[in-house]
Amino acid sequence: MKRLGSLMMLLVLVPAGVGCSDVRTAADARAGDGKAARGAPDSSERVDPAVDRFLDGALPEGPGITVAAARGDELGHCAGRGLADRAAKTPATCDTVYDVMSITKQFTAAAVLKLEMAGELRVTDRIDRYLGPVPEDKRGITLHQLLTHTAGLPEGLGDDYEPVSRAEMLAGAMKARLRSAPGKEFHYSNVGYSLLAAIVEKVSGQSYECFLAEHLFRPAGMTRTGYVLPDWDRAQVAVEYDRHGRAQGRPMDHPWAPDGPYWNLRGNGGLLSTARDMFRWHRALTGDTVLSAAAKRKLFAPQVRVPELDGSYGYGWVVVDTDDGRVAWHDGGNDWSLATVAEYRRERIMVFWVSNHAYQKGKWNLEDGQLELSHGVAERVRRSG
């Protein structure tokens, strides 16, 4: 396929780091001193006794895990259990930094909607408008189809930490055989969200992380979410553990580019965040600080049915309509960690939990009953309200 030249133009048009300096400077100015400028955490833990008792019975002994629960603008519970780093005996806390994995997709979706709000694109646009000439089989793919996993693209192009550049990712996506015709079937695709991240860069003239930092995270008050901009103290970042309990290091210990993970992971996963920042994101989603009411309707709309799931896919969220109103959720996982976030839209309840050791061979698998865990926490929040 002879389209690499047009894809390489994207690298020329968007130099790495564009717009980052002003975002970091603003964050440092707000912090007021050197310690805060490095993302020093708010050390206060909040414990809801009802949630805590439920977790006593619902969680196994062993994994490091942080759980947050909120209703409206009130953070009712935010506390850690177990260890974020066993070797250093560092406890998991409300402010431990974790990889939130595929929860990243909702931020990519919000970035696309933010650009649509500004009149810079439309979700009905075809990708060739932003990526130049594309192969015939992919010419009809739209941003909406990328957002809803209906473009027909494969799930991935290789290992998450393989050193793949943006140009190589784009070339691989264009060469990939489609699993179905665009718009016909749901096929979960990390590749599609990496394409969206590249389109965000092309349209905005900023790097993906810089756009998120300036237009989503800063207005939401999220100072500790990103790839490299928050400049965390390394000790604040959770170590991940495999199913045998062996340490796998921190996310940045794996092959990363200077500005974050390589492009098999960028846009579809790999963002680092804290439970407290996820509460701030919830607070933004219940107001109009970041997205308009119309944009949020698209974000949380049941856009396409998901086979074998009780629900539909919106834009970066799984959406289920229940007797208690609309519930939007998404999880993220790798071979070591697991995270889930749920938004109970009618009651403005949020539940987020993340573990750095999700699977222990012969003992526990947090993936079993992960939604029941979220619903159980939400029920305690509902009763206490």
C-alpha positions in Angstrom: 0.0 0.0 0.0 1.6 3.3 -1.1 0.0 5.7 1.3 2.7 6.1 3.9 3.7 9.5 2.5 0.3 11.1 3.2 0.3 9.5 6.7 3.8 10.9 7.4 2.5 14.4 6.8 0.5 14.0 10.0 3.8 13.8 12.0 5.0 17.0 10.3 1.8 18.9 10.9 1.7 18.1 14.7 5.1 18.3 16.4 5.3 16.5 19.8 4.7 18.8 22.7 2.8 21.6 21.0 0.8 23.5 23.5 2.2 21.5 26.5 4.3 24.3 28.0 1.4 26.6 28.7 -0.7 23.8 30.3 2.2 22.8 32.6 2.9 26.4 33.5 -0.7 27.0 34.4 -0.8 23.9 36.6 2.4 24.9 38.3 1.2 28.4 39.0 -2.0 27.1 40.6 0.1 24.7 42.8 2.0 27.5 44.4 5.1 25.6 45.5 7.5 22.9 44.3 5.9 20.0 46.2 2.4 20.7 44.9 3.8 21.3 41.4 4.9 17.7 41.3 1.3 16.6 41.9 1.5 16.1 45.7 -1.6 14.3 46.8 -4.4 15.5 49.1 -3.7 13.1 51.9 -7.2 13.0 53.2 -9.0 9.6 52.9 -12.7 9.5 53.1 -14.4 6.4 54.5 -18.1 5.7 54.3 -18.8 3.0 57.0 -21.5 1.3 54.9 -19.2 1.1 51.9 -16.3 -0.1 54.0 -18.3 -2.9 55.6 -19.6 -4.0 52.2 -16.0 -4.1 50.8 -14.9 -6.2 53.8 -17.1 -9.0 52.6 -16.8 -8.4 48.9 -13.0 -8.2 48.4 -10.4 -10.9 48.9 -7.4 -10.4 51.1 -4.3 -9.5 49.1 -4.8 -7.1 46.2 -4.0 -3.4 46.3 -7.1 -1.6 45.5 -8.6 1.9 45.7 -12.4 2.5 45.7 -14.2 5.9 45.3 -17.9 6.6 45.5 -19.7 9.9 45.1 -23.2 11.3 44.8 -23.4 14.6 43.0 -20.6 16.9 44.1 -19.9 15.0 47.3 -17.1 12.5 47.5 -18.4 10.1 50.1 -15.8 7.4 50.0 -12.2 7.4 48.7 -9.8 5.0 50.3 -7.3 2.3 49.5 -6.8 -1.2 50.7 -3.7 -3.3 50.5 -0.4 -2.2 49.1 0.5 -0.1 46.0 4.1 -1.3 46.2 4.8 -4.4 48.2 8.6 -4.1 48.2 8.4 -0.6 49.6 5.3 -1.4 51.7 3.5 1.6 50.3 -0.2 1.5 51.0 -2.8 2.1 48.4 -4.7 5.3 49.0 -7.2 7.6 47.4 -4.3 9.4 45.7 -2.4 6.4 44.4 -1.7 6.7 40.7 -2.9 3.8 38.6 -3.1 2.9 34.9 -6.8 3.2 34.1 -6.4 1.3 30.9 -9.4 1.3 28.5 -11.3 3.8 30.7 -9.0 6.1 28.6 -11.5 5.7 25.7 -14.1 8.0 27.4 -11.6 10.8 27.4 -10.8 10.3 23.8 -14.5 10.3 23.0 -14.9 13.5 25.1 -12.1 15.1 23.2 -13.8 14.4 19.8 -17.0 15.9 21.2 -15.2 18.9 22.5 -13.9 19.5 19.0 -17.4 19.1 17.6 -18.6 21.7 20.1 -16.0 24.1 18.6 -17.2 23.4 15.1 -13.8 21.8 14.2 -15.3 18.5 13.1 -18.5 16.4 13.0 -18.8 12.8 14.2 -20.5 12.0 10.9 -17.3 13.0 9.0 -15.4 10.3 7.1 -11.8 9.6 8.3 -10.4 10.4 4.9 -11.1 14.1 5.6 -8.4 14.0 8.3 -6.1 11.1 7.3 -5.8 11.8 3.6 -6.3 9.1 1.0 -7.3 5.8 2.6 -7.9 2.4 1.0 -11.2 1.7 -0.8 -12.5 -0.6 1.9 -12.0 2.0 4.6 -13.1 5.1 2.7 -16.6 5.1 4.2 -15.5 4.8 7.8 -16.8 7.7 10.0 -15.7 9.1 13.3 -19.0 7.8 14.7 -18.1 4.3 13.7 -14.7 4.6 15.3 -16.4 5.9 18.5 -18.9 3.0 18.6 -16.5 0.2 17.4 -18.5 -0.4 14.3 -15.8 0.5 11.7 -14.9 -3.1 11.3 -11.2 -2.6 12.4 -9.3 -5.3 14.3 -9.0 -5.2 18.0 -5.3 -4.5 18.0 -2.2 -4.4 15.8 0.3 -5.9 18.3 1.5 -5.7 21.9 0.5 -2.6 23.9 4.1 -1.7 24.6 5.5 -2.5 21.2 7.5 0.7 20.0 5.1 1.7 17.3 5.1 5.3 16.0 2.0 7.1 15.0 2.9 6.8 11.3 3.4 3.0 11.8 0.1 2.7 13.6 -1.8 4.6 10.9 -0.1 2.6 8.1 -1.0 -0.7 9.9 -4.6 0.4 10.4 -4.9 1.2 6.7 -3.4 -2.2 5.7 -5.5 -4.2 8.2 -8.2 -6.5 6.9 -11.7 -5.4 8.1 -13.6 -7.8 10.2 -16.9 -6.5 8.7 -18.0 -3.7 6.4 -18.0 -0.3 8.1 -21.2 0.4 10.1 -22.4 -3.2 10.0 -21.3 -4.9 13.1 -19.8 -4.2 16.6 -16.2 -5.3 17.0 -14.3 -3.8 19.9 -11.3 -2.0 18.5 -8.4 -0.4 20.3 -7.1 0.5 16.8 -10.2 2.7 16.2 -9.5 4.8 19.3 -5.9 5.2 18.4 -7.1 6.6 15.0 -9.4 9.0 16.9 -6.4 10.2 19.0 -4.5 10.9 15.8 -7.4 12.8 14.4 -7.7 14.9 17.6 -4.0 15.8 17.0 -4.6 16.7 13.4 -7.6 18.8 14.0 -6.4 20.6 17.1 -2.7 21.1 16.2 -1.8 19.8 19.7 -0.5 16.5 20.9 -3.2 14.1 22.2 -2.2 14.5 25.9 -1.9 18.3 25.6 -5.3 18.6 24.1 -6.8 16.5 26.9 -4.9 18.4 29.6 -6.0 21.9 28.3 -9.6 21.2 27.3 -10.7 18.4 29.6 -8.5 17.9 32.6 -7.7 21.5 33.5 -11.4 22.7 33.4 -12.4 19.6 35.4 -9.7 20.3 38.1 -7.9 17.0 37.2 -4.2 17.8 38.0 -3.1 14.1 38.3 -4.3 12.5 35.1 -2.2 12.1 31.9 0.7 10.3 30.5 3.7 12.5 31.4 2.5 16.0 32.0 1.5 15.5 35.7 5.2 14.7 36.6 4.3 12.4 39.5 6.7 11.3 42.1 7.5 7.7 41.1 6.6 6.4 44.5 3.0 7.6 44.0 2.5 5.2 41.0 1.2 1.7 41.8 3.4 -1.3 40.9 1.4 -4.0 39.0 1.5 -7.7 39.8 0.8 -10.8 37.7 -1.4 -13.8 38.5 1.5 -15.4 40.4 2.1 -12.3 42.5 5.3 -11.3 40.7 5.9 -7.5 40.3 5.7 -6.2 36.8 6.8 -2.7 37.5 5.0 0.6 36.9 3.4 1.5 33.5 6.3 3.7 32.6 8.8 0.9 33.3 7.6 -0.7 30.0 8.7 0.7 26.7 7.4 4.2 26.4 8.1 7.1 24.1 9.3 10.3 25.8 5.8 11.7 25.7 3.9 8.6 26.8 3.0 5.1 25.6 3.5 4.1 22.0 0.6 4.2 19.5 -0.7 0.7 19.9 -1.9 2.0 23.3 -2.3 5.7 22.9 -5.8 7.0 22.8 -7.3 3.6 23.6 -5.6 3.1 27.0 -2.7 3.8 29.2 -3.7 7.0 30.9 -2.7 7.3 34.5 -5.0 8.8 37.1 -6.2 8.7 40.7 -9.6 7.9 42.3 -9.8 11.5 43.4 -9.3 12.8 39.8 -11.9 10.3 38.6 -14.3 11.9 41.1 -13.5 15.3 39.5 -14.3 13.9 36.1 -17.6 12.6 37.4 -18.3 16.1 38.8 -17.5 17.6 35.4 -19.9 15.1 33.7 -22.7 16.1 36.0 -22.3 19.8 35.1 -21.4 21.7 32.0 -17.8 22.6 32.8 -16.3 20.5 30.0 -19.1 19.2 27.7 -22.4 20.8 26.7 -25.7 19.0 27.4 -25.9 18.0 23.8 -22.4 16.6 23.8 -23.2 14.5 26.9 -26.3 13.2 25.3 -24.2 11.8 22.5 -21.6 10.5 25.0 -24.1 8.5 27.0 -26.6 7.6 24.3 -27.1 3.9 23.5 -25.6 4.2 20.0 -25.3 0.5 19.0 -26.2 -2.8 20.7 -23.3 -4.9 22.0 -23.6 -8.6 21.4 -23.4 -10.8 24.5 -23.7 -7.8 26.8 -26.8 -6.4 28.5 -26.5 -3.0 26.9 -25.3 -0.8 24.1 -22.2 1.2 23.4 -22.2 5.0 23.5 -19.1 7.0 22.9 -16.4 5.4 25.2 -19.1 4.0 27.5 -21.3 0.9 27.8 -24.8 2.1 28.4 -27.6 0.2 30.1 -31.1 1.4 30.8 -32.5 0.0 34.1 -35.4 0.6 36.4 -33.2 3.0 38.3 -32.4 5.0 35.2 -29.5 4.9 32.8 -26.2 3.4 33.9 -23.0 4.0 32.0 -19.9 2.0 32.7 -16.6 0.9 31.3 -13.8 -1.2 32.5 -10.1 -1.5 31.7 -7.8 -4.4 32.1 -4.5 -5.9 31.2 -2.7 -9.1 32.4 -2.2 -7.6 35.8 -4.6 -4.7 36.7 -8.3 -4.1 36.4 -10.4 -0.9 36.8 -14.2 -0.1 36.5 -16.0 3.1 36.5 -19.8 3.4 36.6 -22.1 6.5 36.3 -25.7 6.2 37.6 -26.9 9.1 35.6 -30.4 9.8 37.2 -29.0 9.7 40.7 -25.6 11.3 39.9 -23.8 8.5 41.6 -20.3 7.5 40.6 -18.4 4.4 41.6 -14.8 3.9 40.6 -12.4 1.2 41.7 -9.0 0.0 40.4 -6.6 -2.8 41.5 -3.0 -3.3 40.7 -3.3 -7.1 41.3 -6.6 -8.3 39.7 -5.8 -12.0 39.3 -4.1 -14.4 41.7 -3.9 -17.9 40.4 -6.1 -20.3 42.4 -7.3 -17.5 44.8 -9.1 -14.6 43.2 -10.1 -13.0 39.9 -11.6 -9.5 40.4 -13.1 -9.7 36.9 -15.6 -12.2 38.2 -18.5 -10.1 39.5 -16.9 -6.7 38.8 -20.2 -5.1 38.0 -21.8 -6.6 41.1 -19.0 -5.0 43.1 -19.8 -1.6 41.6 -23.5 -2.0 42.0 -23.0 -3.0 45.7 -21.0 0.1 46.4 -23.6 2.2 44.6 -26.4 0.7 46.6 -24.7 1.7 49.9 -24.3 5.2 48.6 -27.9 5.3 47.6 -29.1 4.2 51.0 -26.9 6.7 52.8 -28.3 9.5 50.7 
